[in-house]
Amino acid sequence: MVKFYSSTDTYPYPFPAVTLAYFLRYPNPYSTHVLSTDTIARHYDPDTQRLTTVRLHLKRSKLPSAVLKLLPKSLLGASASGDTQAYILEKSVVDIKEGWMDTESRNLEWTGVLSVVERQEFRRPVTQAEEELKMWQGMEGAARRHGFINFGSGAKVEDTGETTEVKSTVTLHSHVGERWKQRRAASQAAGDEEQPQKVGFFKSLTTGPLQSSIESIGLKRARRSQPNAKEGMKVVLERMREGGLVAVLEGMRKDRELVLAGGKSLKADGHDVE
Amino acid sequence: MSASLAPECNEVKERYDTCFLKWYSETYLKQKATTDECAPLFKQYEKCLSMALKTRGIDKMISEARDDNRENDAEHMRPKR
């Protein structure tokens, strides 16, 4: 059982600026729950001009009370209040030549209860002229463009009227109870017809509905947090347009103080930001 | 700049991040990159961070997740056109 959320959006900024904003999106006023961001691997391939990055984010998190009610205390262990920190592993690949960036983020812990995988595909729109050129010159020549970001003097994103398309998907998958089911299946396959005595919490439940409930709660949360993620990106892009990299870094410095102060995030819809 | 998970790595992280942002915006995005010029600084940062990840026991969690992802990557991390 898997649940799925998908949306598309267009940023009114050129592709290179959007990729830069992606790397610089934490901290922003909508993300003061993000405590840290570290780059754990980075690889540049000069042949393809692709840049691969793996980052680790630490987020202040709280398990939804609805999930807490569904899960047995034994499974929750120490964080029975639901207060927890969550590590998020993010991988991204940018291809500046072909004009795309693919990203994927996933939670590292609690994956048995709920695994959340968020993917984003950023695309530089292909213009009519490019399409025609492509036919004659092949992809490489047609896809070639300038950086559009000048950090030298003014360090501002030029307003070229260019846009970047983004498709976001969130996949939610709960594995709750699967191990028990697997064990039972294994013992039956081994010719052991006797039902296990200690089925505990899952005795009265088939796991399907439980998994589904947890996935539904996760889905609701993903829907709620998506607008905040977009607002955060927009704040960073606006700062870049107004004052270039310097303004972005200055903004980050202020937002980081908010994080340290444990300040509440701005919210797009009045709900907790996750 | 964002903070590091490990406060003791903040300084070297900041040096690396600054180098990366300059390289990314002035070289990579302009399609002028031949090498990752910040690789030496990354090595220093990585050295500090990997210690921190180990002490916190996160290193195993990460490598497991990355192994799981290899197949996924082949499927999802490719150009769609």
Boltz contact constraints between the chains, C-beta under 6 A:
constraints:
  - contact:
      token1: [A, 16]
      token2: [B, 29]
      max_distance: 6.0
  - contact:
      token1: [A, 26]
      token2: [B, 2]
      max_distance: 6.0
  - contact:
      token1: [A, 27]
      token2: [B, 2]
      max_distance: 6.0
  - contact:
      token1: [A, 36]
      token2: [B, 3]
      max_distance: 6.0
  - contact:
      token1: [A, 36]
      token2: [B, 4]
      max_distance: 6.0
  - contact:
      token1: [A, 36]
      token2: [B, 5]
      max_distance: 6.0
  - contact:
      token1: [A, 37]
      token2: [B, 2]
      max_distance: 6.0
  - contact:
      token1: [A, 38]
      token2: [B, 4]
      max_distance: 6.0
  - contact:
      token1: [A, 38]
      token2: [B, 5]
      max_distance: 6.0
  - contact:
      token1: [A, 38]
      token2: [B, 49]
      max_distance: 6.0
  - contact:
      token1: [A, 44]
      token2: [B, 36]
      max_distance: 6.0
  - contact:
      token1: [A, 46]
      token2: [B, 34]
      max_distance: 6.0
  - contact:
      token1: [A, 58]
      token2: [B, 5]
      max_distance: 6.0
  - contact:
      token1: [A, 89]
      token2: [B, 65]
      max_distance: 6.0
  - contact:
      token1: [A, 93]
      token2: [B, 77]
      max_distance: 6.0
  - contact:
      token1: [A, 96]
      token2: [B, 31]
      max_distance: 6.0
  - contact:
      token1: [A, 98]
      token2: [B, 79]
      max_distance: 6.0
  - contact:
      token1: [A, 100]
      token2: [B, 79]
      max_distance: 6.0
  - contact:
      token1: [A, 102]
      token2: [B, 77]
      max_distance: 6.0
  - contact:
      token1: [A, 108]
      token2: [B, 61]
      max_distance: 6.0
  - contact:
      token1: [A, 108]
      token2: [B, 65]
      max_distance: 6.0
  - contact:
      token1: [A, 147]
      token2: [B, 29]
      max_distance: 6.0
  - contact:
      token1: [A, 147]
      token2: [B, 30]
      max_distance: 6.0
  - contact:
      token1: [A, 149]
      token2: [B, 25]
      max_distance: 6.0
  - contact:
      token1: [A, 149]
      token2: [B, 29]
      max_distance: 6.0
  - contact:
      token1: [A, 151]
      token2: [B, 25]
      max_distance: 6.0
  - contact:
      token1: [A, 151]
      token2: [B, 26]
      max_distance: 6.0
  - contact:
      token1: [A, 252]
      token2: [B, 1]
      max_distance: 6.0
